[in-house]
Amino acid sequence: MALAEPVGPQGTVVGFDVDPAALAFAAERLHGAPARFVAIRDNFVRVPLHMARLGLRADTLLADLGFSSRQMADPGRGLSFAGDGPLDMRFDPDGPRTARQLLATMGQQELEDLIRLYGEEPLARTIARNVVRTRAGEPIETTAQLAAIVVKAYGSRAHSSRMHPATRTFMALRIAVNEELTALSALLEHIALAADRADKGGWLTAGARIAIISFHSLEDRLVKRAFAELDRRGVAERLTRRPITAGVEEVRCNPRSRSARLRAVRLRT
């Protein structure tokens, strides 16, 4: 709604998401908004194709890289260890692979590398070894099973950890299942290409404002570097030298905003 109102009745808001439930929720929220809303069930990596199909050019792009509280609260999605559910973790319910399938098929070294790289988990080796040992006796199919394996790997340190021991492992698997960093890299490449020809056509207009909200350091690093390169090349101006973060009051009302980092640029005219 915050975007739809300033766009007004002559404008269009295009929403991308691979989760049909998220699109339906957005359409419900925007019912009665002044702007036209077009919902597209697809990954944002294909935004140039859909904008061309619609005959539209964007003067504002907002990419929220997080997943919703509604998704997290649904045990059937397998995104949280707060309640027991199947180890799914797909944003797209029709996606090709689940977290359960990854845990069942990856070798120990591959799994260790994944948890260390995407989760930045210092105990990745122990966790991967415990996963392989456990699955040799029984399949790992639920979020509670995986969380228990990670807690066991932490041992006595689990009681003093400032976050739940399974947080980083769950994040790493979710990133891998949904290929989140690959998708973000592709979007940033599309933006870089569009910035070079914004005054000649394409899906972004000259002067377009681009903002990306990330939720962990791997994402933020990619965005920071991409935006700095656009600025260095003289095709965009950084609007945020440092990321904008949630204030004390916002974090109090919405604790999950604590890890959000917003960076923005404006394409040159």
GUSE-758994 format. One record per residue (C-alpha): x negated, y negated, z negated; chain; residue number from 1; residue in three letters. Coordinates in steps of 0.001 Angstrom, whole numbers, plus 500000, padded with zeros to 6 digits. Example, Ala and Ser with C-alpha at 12.3 -4.5 7.8 and 13.67 -1.06 7.14 Angstrom:
REM residues 2
<<487700 504500 492200> 'A' 1 'ALA'>
<<486330 501060 492860> 'A' 2 'SER'>
REM end
This chain:
REM residues 269
<<500000 500000 500000> 'A' 1 'MET'>
<<497085 497652 499269> 'A' 2 'ALA'>
<<496095 497936 502941> 'A' 3 'LEU'>
<<499595 498074 504427> 'A' 4 'ALA'>
<<500793 494793 502903> 'A' 5 'GLU'>
<<498078 492486 504323> 'A' 6 'PRO'>
<<498238 494287 507682> 'A' 7 'VAL'>
<<501875 493259 507992> 'A' 8 'GLY'>
<<504649 494319 510388> 'A' 9 'PRO'>
<<502508 493768 513493> 'A' 10 'GLN'>
<<499781 496114 512284> 'A' 11 'GLY'>
<<499205 499834 511929> 'A' 12 'THR'>
<<497671 501868 509119> 'A' 13 'VAL'>
<<496251 505201 510279> 'A' 14 'VAL'>
<<495688 507813 507584> 'A' 15 'GLY'>
<<493471 510870 507993> 'A' 16 'PHE'>
<<493485 513924 505758> 'A' 17 'ASP'>
<<493122 517666 506276> 'A' 18 'VAL'>
<<495568 518348 503440> 'A' 19 'ASP'>
<<499194 518158 504625> 'A' 20 'PRO'>
<<500397 517635 501058> 'A' 21 'ALA'>
<<498152 514576 500704> 'A' 22 'ALA'>
<<499473 513120 503952> 'A' 23 'LEU'>
<<503064 513702 502861> 'A' 24 'ALA'>
<<502356 511961 499548> 'A' 25 'PHE'>
<<500792 509001 501374> 'A' 26 'ALA'>
<<503769 508745 503730> 'A' 27 'ALA'>
<<506107 508724 500736> 'A' 28 'GLU'>
<<504085 506008 499013> 'A' 29 'ARG'>
<<504084 503879 502155> 'A' 30 'LEU'>
<<507792 504288 502865> 'A' 31 'HIS'>
<<509190 500810 503294> 'A' 32 'GLY'>
<<505763 499204 503665> 'A' 33 'ALA'>
<<505597 496363 506197> 'A' 34 'PRO'>
<<502994 498053 508398> 'A' 35 'ALA'>
<<503531 501085 510603> 'A' 36 'ARG'>
<<501930 504217 509129> 'A' 37 'PHE'>
<<500511 506969 511344> 'A' 38 'VAL'>
<<499548 510175 509543> 'A' 39 'ALA'>
<<496972 512407 511217> 'A' 40 'ILE'>
<<496130 515815 509829> 'A' 41 'ARG'>
<<492502 516086 510788> 'A' 42 'ASP'>
<<489024 515434 509458> 'A' 43 'ASN'>
<<487849 511838 509729> 'A' 44 'PHE'>
<<484907 512994 511840> 'A' 45 'VAL'>
<<487325 512911 514774> 'A' 46 'ARG'>
<<488538 509370 514131> 'A' 47 'VAL'>
<<487174 508002 517469> 'A' 48 'PRO'>
<<489138 510590 519463> 'A' 49 'LEU'>
<<492416 509891 517673> 'A' 50 'HIS'>
<<492017 506111 517841> 'A' 51 'MET'>
<<491443 506364 521591> 'A' 52 'ALA'>
<<494489 508615 521929> 'A' 53 'ARG'>
<<496605 506085 520042> 'A' 54 'LEU'>
<<495180 503167 522006> 'A' 55 'GLY'>
<<494090 501458 518780> 'A' 56 'LEU'>
<<490980 499690 517534> 'A' 57 'ARG'>
<<490261 499379 513820> 'A' 58 'ALA'>
<<489331 496105 512150> 'A' 59 'ASP'>
<<489158 497775 508739> 'A' 60 'THR'>
<<487920 501236 507791> 'A' 61 'LEU'>
<<488215 502598 504257> 'A' 62 'LEU'>
<<486884 506096 503606> 'A' 63 'ALA'>
<<487630 507564 500165> 'A' 64 'ASP'>
<<485379 510615 499822> 'A' 65 'LEU'>
<<486993 511889 496642> 'A' 66 'GLY'>
<<489799 514362 496206> 'A' 67 'PHE'>
<<493026 513545 494434> 'A' 68 'SER'>
<<494161 514213 490894> 'A' 69 'SER'>
<<497122 516035 492396> 'A' 70 'ARG'>
<<494785 518503 494078> 'A' 71 'GLN'>
<<492740 518958 490931> 'A' 72 'MET'>
<<495812 519510 488771> 'A' 73 'ALA'>
<<497060 522356 491000> 'A' 74 'ASP'>
<<495462 525596 489729> 'A' 75 'PRO'>
<<496219 527234 493068> 'A' 76 'GLY'>
<<493658 524982 494785> 'A' 77 'ARG'>
<<490824 526292 492623> 'A' 78 'GLY'>
<<489169 522880 492339> 'A' 79 'LEU'>
<<489078 522738 488554> 'A' 80 'SER'>
<<488002 525008 485727> 'A' 81 'PHE'>
<<490564 523365 483405> 'A' 82 'ALA'>
<<493110 526050 484324> 'A' 83 'GLY'>
<<492637 529510 485771> 'A' 84 'ASP'>
<<493337 529922 489468> 'A' 85 'GLY'>
<<491993 531520 492633> 'A' 86 'PRO'>
<<488529 530476 493771> 'A' 87 'LEU'>
<<489729 528634 496845> 'A' 88 'ASP'>
<<488460 525013 496790> 'A' 89 'MET'>
<<489556 524215 500359> 'A' 90 'ARG'>
<<490933 520745 501025> 'A' 91 'PHE'>
<<492429 522158 504213> 'A' 92 'ASP'>
<<494583 525147 503174> 'A' 93 'PRO'>
<<493973 526607 506643> 'A' 94 'ASP'>
<<490191 526197 506435> 'A' 95 'GLY'>
<<487986 529105 507505> 'A' 96 'PRO'>
<<486366 530059 504191> 'A' 97 'ARG'>
<<486987 529874 500474> 'A' 98 'THR'>
<<484639 529586 497506> 'A' 99 'ALA'>
<<485415 533201 496689> 'A' 100 'ARG'>
<<484132 534269 500093> 'A' 101 'GLN'>
<<480959 532229 499667> 'A' 102 'LEU'>
<<480224 533771 496280> 'A' 103 'LEU'>
<<480844 537260 497655> 'A' 104 'ALA'>
<<478569 536974 500694> 'A' 105 'THR'>
<<475673 534611 499933> 'A' 106 'MET'>
<<472309 536002 498919> 'A' 107 'GLY'>
<<470860 535058 495556> 'A' 108 'GLN'>
<<468266 532644 496960> 'A' 109 'GLN'>
<<470793 531035 499292> 'A' 110 'GLU'>
<<473220 530587 496426> 'A' 111 'LEU'>
<<470509 529151 494195> 'A' 112 'GLU'>
<<469519 526642 496872> 'A' 113 'ASP'>
<<473139 525603 497387> 'A' 114 'LEU'>
<<473796 524999 493690> 'A' 115 'ILE'>
<<470515 523124 493250> 'A' 116 'ARG'>
<<470897 520963 496377> 'A' 117 'LEU'>
<<474595 520099 496258> 'A' 118 'TYR'>
<<475138 520318 492512> 'A' 119 'GLY'>
<<471724 519052 491383> 'A' 120 'GLU'>
<<471988 521804 488772> 'A' 121 'GLU'>
<<468755 522492 486821> 'A' 122 'PRO'>
<<469879 526026 485926> 'A' 123 'LEU'>
<<470689 526992 489522> 'A' 124 'ALA'>
<<468387 530021 489486> 'A' 125 'ARG'>
<<469911 531519 486345> 'A' 126 'THR'>
<<473462 530844 487532> 'A' 127 'ILE'>
<<472808 532422 490949> 'A' 128 'ALA'>
<<471233 535471 489325> 'A' 129 'ARG'>
<<474201 535872 486977> 'A' 130 'ASN'>
<<476658 535572 489872> 'A' 131 'VAL'>
<<474881 538318 491813> 'A' 132 'VAL'>
<<474738 540581 488754> 'A' 133 'ARG'>
<<478401 540048 487957> 'A' 134 'THR'>
<<479694 540630 491479> 'A' 135 'ARG'>
<<477788 543932 491628> 'A' 136 'ALA'>
<<480239 545251 489052> 'A' 137 'GLY'>
<<483412 543321 489899> 'A' 138 'GLU'>
<<484534 540699 492425> 'A' 139 'PRO'>
<<484468 537066 491273> 'A' 140 'ILE'>
<<487894 535792 492273> 'A' 141 'GLU'>
<<489054 533183 489761> 'A' 142 'THR'>
<<487898 529827 488449> 'A' 143 'THR'>
<<487850 531168 484888> 'A' 144 'ALA'>
<<485484 533975 485885> 'A' 145 'GLN'>
<<483045 531593 487538> 'A' 146 'LEU'>
<<483197 529072 484689> 'A' 147 'ALA'>
<<482446 531847 482182> 'A' 148 'ALA'>
<<479431 532977 484233> 'A' 149 'ILE'>
<<478010 529447 484232> 'A' 150 'VAL'>
<<478656 528933 480517> 'A' 151 'VAL'>
<<476828 532194 479815> 'A' 152 'LYS'>
<<473865 530976 481881> 'A' 153 'ALA'>
<<473711 527834 479718> 'A' 154 'TYR'>
<<473708 529851 476508> 'A' 155 'GLY'>
<<473438 527695 473395> 'A' 156 'SER'>
<<472934 524599 475562> 'A' 157 'ARG'>
<<476583 524816 476612> 'A' 158 'ALA'>
<<477634 523316 473271> 'A' 159 'HIS'>
<<475415 520251 473598> 'A' 160 'SER'>
<<475976 519549 477311> 'A' 161 'SER'>
<<477550 516109 477883> 'A' 162 'ARG'>
<<479727 517606 480632> 'A' 163 'MET'>
<<481253 521037 481076> 'A' 164 'HIS'>
<<478439 523379 482162> 'A' 165 'PRO'>
<<480413 524484 485238> 'A' 166 'ALA'>
<<480871 520942 486605> 'A' 167 'THR'>
<<477831 520914 488906> 'A' 168 'ARG'>
<<478339 524459 490180> 'A' 169 'THR'>
<<481972 523803 491045> 'A' 170 'PHE'>
<<480974 520584 492811> 'A' 171 'MET'>
<<478295 522365 494828> 'A' 172 'ALA'>
<<480675 525077 496002> 'A' 173 'LEU'>
<<483381 522538 496855> 'A' 174 'ARG'>
<<480942 520512 498946> 'A' 175 'ILE'>
<<479821 523634 500791> 'A' 176 'ALA'>
<<483338 524991 501371> 'A' 177 'VAL'>
<<484554 521703 502853> 'A' 178 'ASN'>
<<481268 520761 504565> 'A' 179 'GLU'>
<<481596 517340 502970> 'A' 180 'GLU'>
<<478094 516019 503600> 'A' 181 'LEU'>
<<478165 517189 507220> 'A' 182 'THR'>
<<481452 515351 507736> 'A' 183 'ALA'>
<<480149 512186 506085> 'A' 184 'LEU'>
<<476982 512227 508195> 'A' 185 'SER'>
<<479080 512576 511346> 'A' 186 'ALA'>
<<481311 509655 510320> 'A' 187 'LEU'>
<<478283 507461 509664> 'A' 188 'LEU'>
<<476908 508359 513103> 'A' 189 'GLU'>
<<480233 507405 514705> 'A' 190 'HIS'>
<<480114 504062 512870> 'A' 191 'ILE'>
<<476538 503413 514013> 'A' 192 'ALA'>
<<477429 504134 517645> 'A' 193 'LEU'>
<<480584 502002 517465> 'A' 194 'ALA'>
<<478634 499115 515928> 'A' 195 'ALA'>
<<476461 498922 519037> 'A' 196 'ASP'>
<<479443 498390 521306> 'A' 197 'ARG'>
<<482034 496753 519062> 'A' 198 'ALA'>
<<482209 493753 521393> 'A' 199 'ASP'>
<<482640 495971 524456> 'A' 200 'LYS'>
<<485507 498197 523368> 'A' 201 'GLY'>
<<485560 501362 521314> 'A' 202 'GLY'>
<<487384 502266 518147> 'A' 203 'TRP'>
<<485899 499529 515913> 'A' 204 'LEU'>
<<486368 495825 516630> 'A' 205 'THR'>
<<483665 493189 516384> 'A' 206 'ALA'>
<<483705 491901 512820> 'A' 207 'GLY'>
<<485318 495079 511494> 'A' 208 'ALA'>
<<484901 495669 507785> 'A' 209 'ARG'>
<<483864 499150 506676> 'A' 210 'ILE'>
<<484027 500362 503081> 'A' 211 'ALA'>
<<483178 503816 501768> 'A' 212 'ILE'>
<<483873 505094 498260> 'A' 213 'ILE'>
<<481567 507924 497197> 'A' 214 'SER'>
<<481597 509977 494021> 'A' 215 'PHE'>
<<478161 511547 493691> 'A' 216 'HIS'>
<<474585 510610 494405> 'A' 217 'SER'>
<<474194 512690 497584> 'A' 218 'LEU'>
<<477088 510884 499245> 'A' 219 'GLU'>
<<476065 507461 497986> 'A' 220 'ASP'>
<<472508 507968 499227> 'A' 221 'ARG'>
<<473714 508727 502757> 'A' 222 'LEU'>
<<475999 505678 502801> 'A' 223 'VAL'>
<<473341 503378 501338> 'A' 224 'LYS'>
<<470772 504388 503952> 'A' 225 'ARG'>
<<473221 504176 506853> 'A' 226 'ALA'>
<<474458 500717 505872> 'A' 227 'PHE'>
<<470916 499466 505289> 'A' 228 'ALA'>
<<469949 500659 508772> 'A' 229 'GLU'>
<<472929 498849 510333> 'A' 230 'LEU'>
<<471830 495686 508538> 'A' 231 'ASP'>
<<468196 496142 509613> 'A' 232 'ARG'>
<<469236 496541 513237> 'A' 233 'ARG'>
<<471269 493348 513041> 'A' 234 'GLY'>
<<474561 494968 514050> 'A' 235 'VAL'>
<<476183 494668 510614> 'A' 236 'ALA'>
<<475937 492629 507444> 'A' 237 'GLU'>
<<475931 494341 504076> 'A' 238 'ARG'>
<<478726 492975 501891> 'A' 239 'LEU'>
<<477455 494905 498867> 'A' 240 'THR'>
<<473744 495012 498128> 'A' 241 'ARG'>
<<474567 497193 495164> 'A' 242 'ARG'>
<<477566 499506 494882> 'A' 243 'PRO'>
<<480717 498177 493254> 'A' 244 'ILE'>
<<481728 500315 490289> 'A' 245 'THR'>
<<484798 500497 488082> 'A' 246 'ALA'>
<<485013 498126 485130> 'A' 247 'GLY'>
<<485627 499120 481536> 'A' 248 'VAL'>
<<489385 498590 481755> 'A' 249 'GLU'>
<<489731 500557 484991> 'A' 250 'GLU'>
<<487749 503470 483567> 'A' 251 'VAL'>
<<489947 503401 480468> 'A' 252 'ARG'>
<<493091 503640 482612> 'A' 253 'CYS'>
<<491573 506037 485135> 'A' 254 'ASN'>
<<488601 507987 483696> 'A' 255 'PRO'>
<<487906 509633 487064> 'A' 256 'ARG'>
<<486975 506250 488518> 'A' 257 'SER'>
<<483820 506304 486398> 'A' 258 'ARG'>
<<481732 507969 489104> 'A' 259 'SER'>
<<483127 505956 492054> 'A' 260 'ALA'>
<<480678 503845 494080> 'A' 261 'ARG'>
<<481926 501477 496786> 'A' 262 'LEU'>
<<479642 500071 499498> 'A' 263 'ARG'>
<<480781 497846 502367> 'A' 264 'ALA'>
<<479509 496218 505545> 'A' 265 'VAL'>
<<480935 493896 508194> 'A' 266 'ARG'>
<<480062 494407 511846> 'A' 267 'LEU'>
<<478553 491413 513593> 'A' 268 'ARG'>
<<480757 489392 515931> 'A' 269 'THR'>
REM end
